[in-house]
Amino acid sequence: MIIGVPKEIKNNENRVGVTPAGVTELVRNGHTVYVQATAGEGSGFVDAEYEAAGATILPSIEEVYGIADMIVKVKEPIESEYNLVKDNQLLFTYFHFASHEPLTAAMIERNAVCLAYETVERADRSLPLLVPMSEVAGRMAVQQGAKYLEKPLKGRGILLGGVPGVRPAKVLILGGGVVGTNAAKIAAGMGADVTIMDTNLARLRYLDDIMPANVNTLMSNEYNVRQLLPTHDLIIGAVLIPGAKAPRLITRDMLKDMRPGTVLVDVAVDQGGCIETCKPTTHENPTFIIDDVVHYCVANMPGAVPYTSTQALTNATMPYVLMVANKGWKQACADNAELKKGLNVVNGKVVYAGVAEAFNLPYTPVEEVL
Ligand SMILES: NC(=O)c1ccc[n+]([C@@H]2O[C@H](COP(=O)([O-])OP(=O)(O)OC[C@H]3O[C@@H](n4cnc5c(N)ncnc54)[C@H](O)[C@@H]3O)[C@@H](O)[C@H]2O)c1
């Protein structure tokens, strides 16, 4: 199969869909890979590394879309890319169709085959191509939180780990899933006094078993949240209810219970946020202040660490990319139930129920297109 890797052109996106290691695997399996010039630069991979791995570098995005059977990238195509998509071309990337009607309409109109990373799903309902980004965001949440607790950045001026003779900072993590667990690990490693809240008692039991002694677990309910707010320095929002908006666990009236310089990092902002006062921010302007409380609500946190994020993402995507390249999308999806869940739009038909519902479009069961 001919595989094309375009350079990401969405604002501030420095990740890339395939690394030189991925090219090596694809070439070893008999495929041909075209990479757009400088596509990997933001993630630390220069063109010469791709060439050494067996790829051919093409100067323009038009040439990459023009030659490829399958496009492998990171973010959804932006408007200027819509017309580059060829009839029947396969695109494997994050799409998040349900929140983007023009993109959905464009992919239907272009007669593309769209495999979406975010809906590839295992039998246990976990989302293997979202997990790596949650791992990055969870770890980064503590790094950012620690930074914004510094006085010049309007924080309380407290060092996360304390020093001998001085208590460490207190970190509250709402949600003990992938983001929350990764945040807890890093905060605990830095010596903070950490509490993780979740509504899932089985999850709290598990965390209690595996976490170090400076991590405590607590049932998540409004009473407990209110009790902890006045004494905690860094609060990380990491809740998720699959398929729904994040529940609001911290409401505006609760800000007055926090000390000035408290830092809120709402990682769940991409699902509407679990802190009422959080609105999506960008890496250029990551924070704002309400009632002396610092809010950090960047919706694409992994974008700030593309070197790590690209490798984390491609470690997870490459087995699926290879499957599709080796068998073609139809056979690969027929053989693999996880991959089949990734099909969203196929040759003008919406085959993912959530997307059809979101825009009141006709739904075609995926089996009908295989
Ligand atoms: N901002 C970013 O850059 C970024 C990056 C990755 C993930 N995210 C977001 O982070 C959020 C968390 O993702 P995840 O992968 O950890 O999800 P997850 O499903 O692994 O974990 C979510 C946890 O929240 C818990 N939960 C649900 N309701 C709760 C409540 N009322 N109180 C406490 N806990 C509750 C669940 O029991 C679960 O353990 C999602 O919204 C995800 O989209 C954002």
The ligand as a MOL file (V3000), in Angstrom:
LIG
                    3D

  0  0  0     0  0            999 V3000
M  V30 BEGIN CTAB
M  V30 COUNTS 44 48 0 0 0
M  V30 BEGIN ATOM
M  V30 1 N -6.8070 18.5280 28.1300 0
M  V30 2 C -6.1470 17.5670 27.4980 0
M  V30 3 O -5.1920 17.8310 26.7770 0
M  V30 4 C -6.5660 16.1370 27.6800 0
M  V30 5 C -5.7250 15.0990 27.2600 0
M  V30 6 C -6.1200 13.7760 27.5110 0
M  V30 7 C -7.3410 13.5250 28.1600 0
M  V30 8 N -8.1480 14.5730 28.5300 0 CHG=1
M  V30 9 C -9.4230 14.3940 29.2420 0
M  V30 10 O -9.1870 14.0200 30.5870 0
M  V30 11 C -10.3850 13.4200 31.1000 0
M  V30 12 C -10.0480 12.1530 31.8600 0
M  V30 13 O -9.5680 11.1750 30.9410 0
M  V30 14 P -9.1280 9.7060 31.4140 0
M  V30 15 O -8.4770 9.0810 30.2360 0
M  V30 16 O -8.4130 9.7490 32.7090 0 CHG=-1
M  V30 17 O -10.5550 9.0070 31.6560 0
M  V30 18 P -10.8290 7.6660 32.5000 0
M  V30 19 O -12.1200 7.1310 31.9940 0
M  V30 20 O -9.6310 6.8030 32.5050 0
M  V30 21 O -11.0200 8.1950 34.0010 0
M  V30 22 C -12.0890 8.9670 34.4120 0
M  V30 23 C -12.3580 8.6920 35.8650 0
M  V30 24 O -13.3270 9.6430 36.3410 0
M  V30 25 C -14.0770 8.9790 37.3220 0
M  V30 26 N -15.2800 9.7380 37.6480 0
M  V30 27 C -16.4660 9.8120 36.9820 0
M  V30 28 N -17.3200 10.6270 37.6430 0
M  V30 29 C -16.6570 11.0880 38.7400 0
M  V30 30 C -16.9900 11.9420 39.8140 0
M  V30 31 N -18.1810 12.5140 39.8920 0
M  V30 32 N -16.0470 12.1860 40.7530 0
M  V30 33 C -14.8180 11.6240 40.6800 0
M  V30 34 N -14.4580 10.7950 39.7000 0
M  V30 35 C -15.3580 10.5210 38.7370 0
M  V30 36 C -14.3230 7.6070 36.7130 0
M  V30 37 O -14.7480 6.6660 37.6830 0
M  V30 38 C -12.9500 7.3010 36.1260 0
M  V30 39 O -12.1390 6.5880 37.0530 0
M  V30 40 C -11.2720 13.2080 29.8810 0
M  V30 41 O -12.2220 14.2500 29.8180 0
M  V30 42 C -10.3140 13.3030 28.7150 0
M  V30 43 O -10.9760 13.6900 27.5210 0
M  V30 44 C -7.7690 15.8670 28.2740 0
M  V30 END ATOM
M  V30 BEGIN BOND
M  V30 1 1 1 2
M  V30 2 2 2 3
M  V30 3 1 2 4
M  V30 4 1 4 5
M  V30 5 2 4 44
M  V30 6 2 5 6
M  V30 7 1 6 7
M  V30 8 2 7 8
M  V30 9 1 8 9
M  V30 10 1 8 44
M  V30 11 1 9 10
M  V30 12 1 9 42
M  V30 13 1 10 11
M  V30 14 1 11 12
M  V30 15 1 11 40
M  V30 16 1 12 13
M  V30 17 1 13 14
M  V30 18 2 14 15
M  V30 19 1 14 16
M  V30 20 1 14 17
M  V30 21 1 17 18
M  V30 22 2 18 19
M  V30 23 1 18 20
M  V30 24 1 18 21
M  V30 25 1 21 22
M  V30 26 1 22 23
M  V30 27 1 23 24
M  V30 28 1 23 38
M  V30 29 1 24 25
M  V30 30 1 25 26
M  V30 31 1 25 36
M  V30 32 1 26 27
M  V30 33 1 26 35
M  V30 34 2 27 28
M  V30 35 1 28 29
M  V30 36 1 29 30
M  V30 37 2 29 35
M  V30 38 1 30 31
M  V30 39 2 30 32
M  V30 40 1 32 33
M  V30 41 2 33 34
M  V30 42 1 34 35
M  V30 43 1 36 37
M  V30 44 1 36 38
M  V30 45 1 38 39
M  V30 46 1 40 41
M  V30 47 1 40 42
M  V30 48 1 42 43
M  V30 END BOND
M  V30 END CTAB
M  END
